[in-house]
Amino acid sequence: MDGEGGSSGLVKSAAVKLSKMGEKTKQLGTAMKDPHQQRRIILVIVCVALLLDNMLYMVIVPIIPDYLAELESEQAEHVHVVIHPNSSYNSTALDKINKNNLDIQIGVLFASKAILQLLVNPLSGTFIDRVGYDIPLLIGLSVMFVSTCIFAIAENYATLFVARSLQGLGSAFADTSGFAMIADKYTEESERSTALGIALAFISFGSLVAPPFGGVLYEFAGKKVPFIVLACICLADGLMLLTVIKPFSNRTRENMPVGTPIYKLMVDPYIVVVAGALTVCNIPLAFLEPTIANWMETNMHSTQWEMGLAWLPAFFPHVLGVYITVKLAAKHPHLQWFYGALGMVIIGASSCTVPACKTFGQLMLPLCGICFGIALVDTALLPTLAFLVDVRHTSVYGSVYAIADISYSVAYAMGPIVAGQIVHNFGFVQLNLGMGLVNVLYAPALLLLRNVCQMKPSYSERDNLLEEAPQGLYDTIKMEERRAKKKGYSAAGNSLSVDENGFDPFRAQRSLSEESSGPEYT
């Protein structure tokens, strides 16, 4: 009897626990349906995706050169034994040839990701505009997961090259759709700046923490472990995306507006100015990453740990720059162009002072200045891209953030290949002076944005800027709200009703309906 009573008690307690779990699951499901909670979860998913992409981008910095050097030495020994088993040879000359080949291989491997990303982005931006943001983000995470797994099992240069190129393909979808999704979910300018600032902080954290993370795990656990850890995080983020957003259910994309084609955005002068600023401000970082270690070793006689940790302190001023820009943008949103221009001047001045540094401590100051300036430029101008699309085009953000990704890719594709050649032909000092001068000279171009950033997303201004009626997600929602408010009016009143800005929402809604029946929506 005691045994039966004990078993029934266990059954009851298990049933109570299951019911509590069911209630918590229901509460979680209800919370996920709440738009504010859902967009926070989406922000977390996107930030983790951006963190992973940048960790995978930088985690190979301490791993791949050493791993490729081992492969090269093994192949050189094998070739010597097979071809010249009993001969002597000039080992110094052979080592120099191998080192030159290794440098070229590493440069091409590092640049292959950005090059493929640069080529795919025009297509991925258009694809994102057509199908929405969630499916491309899932595609990007899936490709990044495959790429990370290939990195873990790769045992030769060709396989590593395939893995690195695949990462560029995944990034073209994940990064672009992630930024576009944030811009779409956060329509208020202050909220959008904050959300994009958080995403930039995750990018910075991933880029700066990945080299020590990869170096430590590679040293003590082997090459596979860092990539297996990143693959597991990528898989978890993809499962969270499937659970929360459910990208393959309730597809209503055919009823949503068609985004402005990327080639039209590329000839918008304001977007061109922003894209140029994003490229120019990232050139110092992209060009110094592959060259500064050799310069530190030659001029400062720095140790390996100093070269490995050169960029780590710069994480803190980068986050500080993001925080300051978000706060300033909330109080003075019309000065976004000024924050970007100030950041470019700081980058230029910091870049010019790098060659004058004599110690590791002195070098930290200009490197921190470069990252602080980049934070100002990125945090000010990335929300400006979404704002420009809102007021001048259709409020669909895939193509415009593909242009932003292209801007970054141009800098990081050139860096590993071009920077070494410039240092070899002209010198490290000339490289830094040139990069600093370009940033300072480009800063005044942002004055062209001062009037754009003062625009308000009102219908009258949008009508003046566009020859056609307002379109896009933001416009459509607002017009529906205005239409709901005027439900009580008669049809005659409706035909005469005009809002306080001189804009007739019903005329625009009819225009939207007529456009939605056109061939581009089918």
SEZA-974275 format. One record per residue (C-alpha): residue number from 1; x, y, z. Coordinates in pm, whole numbers. Each point is the difference from the previous one (the first is absolute). Layout:
# SEZA-974275
[NUM, [X, Y, Z]]
...
END
This chain:
# SEZA-974275
[1, [0, 0, 0]]
[2, [283, 235, 89]]
[3, [159, -71, -338]]
[4, [-327, 78, -181]]
[5, [-45, 322, 199]]
[6, [355, 107, -78]]
[7, [-43, -69, -370]]
[8, [-332, 189, -15]]
[9, [167, 295, 177]]
[10, [277, 2, -259]]
[11, [-258, -8, -280]]
[12, [-188, 294, 153]]
[13, [319, 206, 47]]
[14, [105, -77, -358]]
[15, [-345, 106, -125]]
[16, [20, 326, 199]]
[17, [347, 74, -141]]
[18, [-118, -75, -354]]
[19, [-300, 231, 40]]
[20, [228, 276, 131]]
[21, [233, -52, -295]]
[22, [-299, 19, -233]]
[23, [-112, 328, 158]]
[24, [351, 145, -33]]
[25, [15, -112, -363]]
[26, [-333, 172, -65]]
[27, [126, 317, 170]]
[28, [317, -13, -211]]
[29, [-207, -50, -315]]
[30, [-220, 298, 94]]
[31, [307, 212, 67]]
[32, [146, -95, -339]]
[33, [-320, 115, -170]]
[34, [32, 344, 159]]
[35, [160, 228, -265]]
[36, [229, 176, 248]]
[37, [126, -326, 150]]
[38, [36, -159, -342]]
[39, [213, 279, -139]]
[40, [229, -22, 304]]
[41, [44, -371, -66]]
[42, [64, 77, -368]]
[43, [264, 254, 104]]
[44, [171, -271, 211]]
[45, [-8, -247, -291]]
[46, [146, 255, -242]]
[47, [268, 111, 249]]
[48, [109, -361, 58]]
[49, [17, -55, -379]]
[50, [217, 312, -43]]
[51, [217, -104, 297]]
[52, [54, -345, -155]]
[53, [82, 139, -342]]
[54, [265, 235, 137]]
[55, [141, -260, 240]]
[56, [38, -243, -289]]
[57, [156, 279, -206]]
[58, [267, 74, 263]]
[59, [41, -333, 182]]
[60, [220, -131, -281]]
[61, [255, 282, 49]]
[62, [212, -189, 258]]
[63, [-88, -348, -133]]
[64, [35, -6, -378]]
[65, [352, 152, -43]]
[66, [150, -247, 245]]
[67, [-200, -291, -142]]
[68, [95, 85, -360]]
[69, [365, 42, 104]]
[70, [-5, -355, 139]]
[71, [-153, -132, -323]]
[72, [258, 189, -209]]
[73, [293, -134, 205]]
[74, [-130, -358, -26]]
[75, [-41, 34, -378]]
[76, [347, 158, -38]]
[77, [164, -282, 197]]
[78, [-188, -259, -205]]
[79, [102, 162, -331]]
[80, [366, 23, 107]]
[81, [15, -362, 111]]
[82, [-163, -126, -321]]
[83, [188, 216, -252]]
[84, [335, 58, 174]]
[85, [42, -281, 253]]
[86, [379, 37, 26]]
[87, [64, 359, -111]]
[88, [61, 312, 201]]
[89, [-193, 318, -74]]
[90, [-18, 362, 106]]
[91, [-258, -22, 278]]
[92, [-9, 377, 49]]
[93, [-101, 66, -361]]
[94, [-259, -276, 13]]
[95, [-145, 135, 324]]
[96, [-25, 348, -152]]
[97, [-185, -134, -305]]
[98, [-235, -199, 225]]
[99, [-65, 305, 218]]
[100, [-89, 216, -303]]
[101, [-234, -269, -131]]
[102, [-155, -36, 344]]
[103, [-62, 376, 30]]
[104, [-173, 3, -338]]
[105, [-212, -303, 91]]
[106, [-105, 154, 333]]
[107, [-86, 333, -166]]
[108, [-215, -166, -267]]
[109, [-168, -223, 260]]
[110, [-85, 294, 225]]
[111, [-129, 211, -292]]
[112, [-208, -277, -162]]
[113, [-283, 45, 250]]
[114, [-40, 372, -69]]
[115, [42, -47, -377]]
[116, [-280, -258, -24]]
[117, [-214, 210, 234]]
[118, [58, 297, -230]]
[119, [-111, -200, -305]]
[120, [-308, -157, 162]]
[121, [-138, 306, 181]]
[122, [-177, 161, -299]]
[123, [-188, -327, -53]]
[124, [-67, -65, 369]]
[125, [-138, 353, 49]]
[126, [-252, -46, -282]]
[127, [-89, -349, 127]]
[128, [-61, 136, 352]]
[129, [-227, 274, -135]]
[130, [-206, -263, -184]]
[131, [-41, -272, 264]]
[132, [35, 188, 330]]
[133, [271, -2, 266]]
[134, [-48, -325, 192]]
[135, [67, -264, -270]]
[136, [324, 169, -119]]
[137, [118, 20, 363]]
[138, [-66, -373, 38]]
[139, [185, -68, -328]]
[140, [296, 207, 123]]
[141, [16, -182, 335]]
[142, [-22, -339, -176]]
[143, [285, 84, -238]]
[144, [210, 136, 288]]
[145, [-61, -323, 195]]
[146, [120, -209, -296]]
[147, [300, 231, -45]]
[148, [98, -32, 367]]
[149, [-24, -380, -15]]
[150, [222, -5, -311]]
[151, [256, 218, 181]]
[152, [6, -255, 282]]
[153, [74, -298, -227]]
[154, [217, 176, -264]]
[155, [349, -143, -42]]
[156, [125, 184, -310]]
[157, [0, 348, -150]]
[158, [-269, -70, -262]]
[159, [-251, -113, 264]]
[160, [77, 304, 217]]
[161, [-54, 224, -303]]
[162, [-341, -159, -69]]
[163, [-99, 46, 367]]
[164, [108, 365, 0]]
[165, [-184, 74, -325]]
[166, [-314, -171, 130]]
[167, [15, 226, 304]]
[168, [-12, 298, -236]]
[169, [-311, -144, -165]]
[170, [-168, -50, 339]]
[171, [97, 348, 116]]
[172, [-151, 161, -311]]
[173, [-338, -138, 109]]
[174, [28, 5, 381]]
[175, [154, 347, 46]]
[176, [-219, 177, -254]]
[177, [-327, -160, 109]]
[178, [92, 51, 368]]
[179, [52, 376, -36]]
[180, [-307, 28, -224]]
[181, [-213, -188, 253]]
[182, [106, 234, 281]]
[183, [-81, 306, -215]]
[184, [-339, -149, -88]]
[185, [-99, -91, 358]]
[186, [123, 325, 160]]
[187, [-169, 280, -195]]
[188, [57, 283, 251]]
[189, [333, 170, -68]]
[190, [122, -3, 362]]
[191, [-93, -367, 48]]
[192, [156, -90, -334]]
[193, [327, 174, 92]]
[194, [10, -182, 334]]
[195, [-71, -341, -156]]
[196, [258, 45, -276]]
[197, [248, 126, 262]]
[198, [-48, -321, 201]]
[199, [59, -203, -317]]
[200, [321, 195, -69]]
[201, [119, -67, 356]]
[202, [-44, -374, -60]]
[203, [194, 30, -327]]
[204, [283, 176, 181]]
[205, [1, -253, 283]]
[206, [11, -291, -246]]
[207, [284, 151, -203]]
[208, [219, 88, 299]]
[209, [-58, -300, 228]]
[210, [29, -264, -274]]
[211, [382, 2, -43]]
[212, [79, -71, 369]]
[213, [-294, -245, 14]]
[214, [129, -190, -304]]
[215, [366, 20, 105]]
[216, [-58, -143, 348]]
[217, [-224, -286, -118]]
[218, [233, -79, -290]]
[219, [299, -13, 233]]
[220, [-157, -225, 264]]
[221, [-277, -192, -181]]
[222, [97, -11, -369]]
[223, [-127, 154, -322]]
[224, [-345, -160, -2]]
[225, [-130, 118, 338]]
[226, [-42, 377, -70]]
[227, [-198, -74, -315]]
[228, [-214, -268, 169]]
[229, [-94, 249, 275]]
[230, [-97, 263, -259]]
[231, [-195, -259, -203]]
[232, [-204, -96, 309]]
[233, [-86, 365, 71]]
[234, [-96, 47, -366]]
[235, [-227, -304, 13]]
[236, [-167, 126, 320]]
[237, [-61, 342, -158]]
[238, [-155, -161, -309]]
[239, [-232, -215, 215]]
[240, [-104, 311, 197]]
[241, [-79, 174, -329]]
[242, [-215, -293, -114]]
[243, [-181, -10, 335]]
[244, [-69, 370, 47]]
[245, [-52, 138, -351]]
[246, [-117, -317, -183]]
[247, [124, 122, -339]]
[248, [-191, -258, -203]]
[249, [-346, 66, 147]]
[250, [-256, 272, -75]]
[251, [176, 127, -307]]
[252, [-162, 329, -105]]
[253, [289, 144, -194]]
[254, [-204, 36, -318]]
[255, [-213, 268, 172]]
[256, [303, 203, 109]]
[257, [154, 281, -204]]
[258, [283, -63, -244]]
[259, [327, 161, 102]]
[260, [185, 255, -210]]
[261, [246, -182, -232]]
[262, [358, 7, 121]]
[263, [127, 173, -315]]
[264, [-232, 295, 71]]
[265, [124, 23, 359]]
[266, [360, -8, -125]]
[267, [-53, 322, -197]]
[268, [-172, 185, 287]]
[269, [261, 267, 87]]
[270, [-72, -10, 372]]
[271, [34, -378, 21]]
[272, [321, 20, -207]]
[273, [147, 249, 250]]
[274, [-88, -226, 295]]
[275, [137, -312, -175]]
[276, [325, 181, -81]]
[277, [39, 110, 361]]
[278, [-51, -359, 124]]
[279, [270, -125, -237]]
[280, [252, 276, 74]]
[281, [-38, -17, 379]]
[282, [62, -377, 3]]
[283, [311, 14, -223]]
[284, [243, 73, 293]]
[285, [-127, -299, 197]]
[286, [-6, -229, -305]]
[287, [350, 105, -111]]
[288, [166, 1, 344]]
[289, [-124, -343, 111]]
[290, [224, -192, -245]]
[291, [302, 236, 24]]
[292, [32, 130, 354]]
[293, [133, -324, 154]]
[294, [310, -2, -224]]
[295, [56, 371, 62]]
[296, [-25, -50, 378]]
[297, [248, -287, -17]]
[298, [247, 197, -212]]
[299, [-21, 342, 169]]
[300, [-107, -79, 356]]
[301, [138, -354, 35]]
[302, [-342, -90, 140]]
[303, [-71, -340, 147]]
[304, [-258, -240, -141]]
[305, [-255, 79, 271]]
[306, [31, 374, -68]]
[307, [-63, -52, -371]]
[308, [-292, -231, 78]]
[309, [-162, 244, 243]]
[310, [70, 319, -200]]
[311, [-367, 56, -89]]
[312, [-167, -136, 314]]
[313, [7, 326, 206]]
[314, [-167, 178, -294]]
[315, [-325, -185, 76]]
[316, [-78, 231, 293]]
[317, [26, 334, -188]]
[318, [-201, -157, -284]]
[319, [-287, -82, 237]]
[320, [39, 344, 159]]
[321, [-26, 160, -345]]
[322, [-318, -197, -76]]
[323, [-153, 104, 336]]
[324, [88, 368, -40]]
[325, [-132, 16, -358]]
[326, [-330, -168, 93]]
[327, [-52, 245, 287]]
[328, [91, 303, -211]]
[329, [-217, -119, -290]]
[330, [-300, -29, 235]]
[331, [43, 364, 112]]
[332, [123, 153, -328]]
[333, [-105, -229, -288]]
[334, [57, 275, -259]]
[335, [376, -15, 70]]
[336, [58, -360, -113]]
[337, [215, 127, -289]]
[338, [218, 192, 247]]
[339, [64, -306, 219]]
[340, [108, -192, -309]]
[341, [228, 282, -119]]
[342, [154, 36, 348]]
[343, [65, -375, 6]]
[344, [183, 17, -334]]
[345, [221, 285, 123]]
[346, [86, -202, 314]]
[347, [81, -305, -217]]
[348, [220, 210, -226]]
[349, [193, 161, 286]]
[350, [45, -334, 178]]
[351, [118, -175, -316]]
[352, [265, 267, -61]]
[353, [142, -42, 353]]
[354, [41, -380, -14]]
[355, [352, 5, -159]]
[356, [124, 246, 266]]
[357, [-64, -247, 284]]
[358, [312, -154, 159]]
[359, [-151, -227, 268]]
[360, [-294, -235, 34]]
[361, [-171, 237, 246]]
[362, [28, 295, -241]]
[363, [-142, -209, -286]]
[364, [-317, -72, 198]]
[365, [-109, 366, -18]]
[366, [-27, 37, -382]]
[367, [-148, -350, -39]]
[368, [-266, 87, 259]]
[369, [-56, 330, -185]]
[370, [-55, -183, -331]]
[371, [-258, -235, 155]]
[372, [-172, 288, 184]]
[373, [-29, 193, -328]]
[374, [-133, -304, -187]]
[375, [-267, -39, 270]]
[376, [-109, 361, -51]]
[377, [-22, -39, -378]]
[378, [-178, -337, -2]]
[379, [-247, 85, 276]]
[380, [-91, 333, -162]]
[381, [-21, -110, -363]]
[382, [-156, -350, 10]]
[383, [-333, 137, 134]]
[384, [30, 285, -251]]
[385, [-10, -255, -285]]
[386, [-336, -133, 124]]
[387, [-127, 357, 44]]
[388, [102, 89, -356]]
[389, [-191, -301, -130]]
[390, [-304, 104, 207]]
[391, [-12, 356, -132]]
[392, [126, -46, -357]]
[393, [-88, -358, -102]]
[394, [-208, -299, 108]]
[395, [36, -105, 364]]
[396, [154, -340, -77]]
[397, [356, -24, 123]]
[398, [169, -305, -155]]
[399, [169, 178, -290]]
[400, [116, 305, 195]]
[401, [173, -214, 264]]
[402, [146, -213, -278]]
[403, [163, 324, -119]]
[404, [132, 56, 355]]
[405, [139, -354, 4]]
[406, [161, 62, -339]]
[407, [167, 310, 148]]
[408, [154, -204, 281]]
[409, [96, -281, -237]]
[410, [190, 236, -232]]
[411, [226, 106, 288]]
[412, [54, -351, 137]]
[413, [50, -156, -344]]
[414, [277, 247, -83]]
[415, [165, -5, 344]]
[416, [170, -342, 9]]
[417, [113, 25, -365]]
[418, [80, 369, -58]]
[419, [132, 111, 341]]
[420, [307, -225, -8]]
[421, [93, 121, -349]]
[422, [-32, 366, 104]]
[423, [223, -58, 304]]
[424, [255, -183, -218]]
[425, [6, 267, -274]]
[426, [-52, 324, 194]]
[427, [39, -78, 371]]
[428, [-215, -29, 312]]
[429, [16, 374, 76]]
[430, [-130, 95, -345]]
[431, [-282, -255, 30]]
[432, [-125, 155, 326]]
[433, [38, 359, -118]]
[434, [-193, -81, -316]]
[435, [-285, -167, 191]]
[436, [-18, 287, 248]]
[437, [-4, 262, -275]]
[438, [-278, -179, -191]]
[439, [-221, -10, 312]]
[440, [53, 367, 83]]
[441, [-63, 109, -360]]
[442, [-317, -211, -26]]
[443, [-157, 139, 320]]
[444, [-131, 325, -161]]
[445, [-198, -211, -251]]
[446, [-237, -90, 285]]
[447, [-116, 364, -1]]
[448, [-222, -110, -290]]
[449, [-205, -200, 252]]
[450, [-79, 291, 233]]
[451, [-331, 87, -169]]
[452, [-106, -362, -46]]
[453, [48, -76, 368]]
[454, [-230, 291, 90]]
[455, [-291, -146, -197]]
[456, [-291, -144, 192]]
[457, [-176, -312, -127]]
[458, [-318, 194, -74]]
[459, [-214, -62, -304]]
[460, [33, 348, -146]]
[461, [379, -27, -16]]
[462, [-19, -350, -142]]
[463, [-240, 122, -268]]
[464, [236, 282, -90]]
[465, [298, -235, -18]]
[466, [-180, -261, -205]]
[467, [-197, 41, -319]]
[468, [-231, -279, 115]]
[469, [-200, -51, 319]]
[470, [173, -134, 313]]
[471, [65, -372, 11]]
[472, [155, -256, 232]]
[473, [-70, -169, 326]]
[474, [20, 315, 212]]
[475, [-222, 205, -233]]
[476, [-259, -273, -46]]
[477, [-42, -55, 375]]
[478, [-33, 371, 71]]
[479, [-255, 50, -278]]
[480, [-203, -294, 132]]
[481, [-3, 165, 345]]
[482, [-119, 328, -149]]
[483, [-261, -181, -203]]
[484, [-131, -173, 314]]
[485, [-33, 335, 177]]
[486, [-213, 140, -284]]
[487, [-239, -298, -19]]
[488, [-288, 206, 143]]
[489, [10, 257, -279]]
[490, [-226, -23, -303]]
[491, [124, -90, -346]]
[492, [-30, 361, -104]]
[493, [196, 107, 304]]
[494, [259, -260, -77]]
[495, [45, 128, -351]]
[496, [66, 348, 135]]
[497, [197, -92, 311]]
[498, [360, 111, 2]]
[499, [235, -39, 296]]
[500, [177, 281, 174]]
[501, [305, -36, -225]]
[502, [-207, 49, -315]]
[503, [9, -369, -90]]
[504, [-300, -209, -104]]
[505, [49, -352, 145]]
[506, [-284, -147, -203]]
[507, [144, 114, -332]]
[508, [332, -155, 99]]
[509, [-170, -321, 113]]
[510, [-178, -26, -337]]
[511, [331, 62, -172]]
[512, [156, -278, 206]]
[513, [-284, -236, -89]]
[514, [38, 74, -369]]
[515, [377, -52, 19]]
[516, [-44, -326, 193]]
[517, [-194, -145, -291]]
[518, [283, 76, -242]]
[519, [232, -262, -146]]
[520, [284, 65, 250]]
[521, [-215, -129, 286]]
[522, [-95, -324, -171]]
END
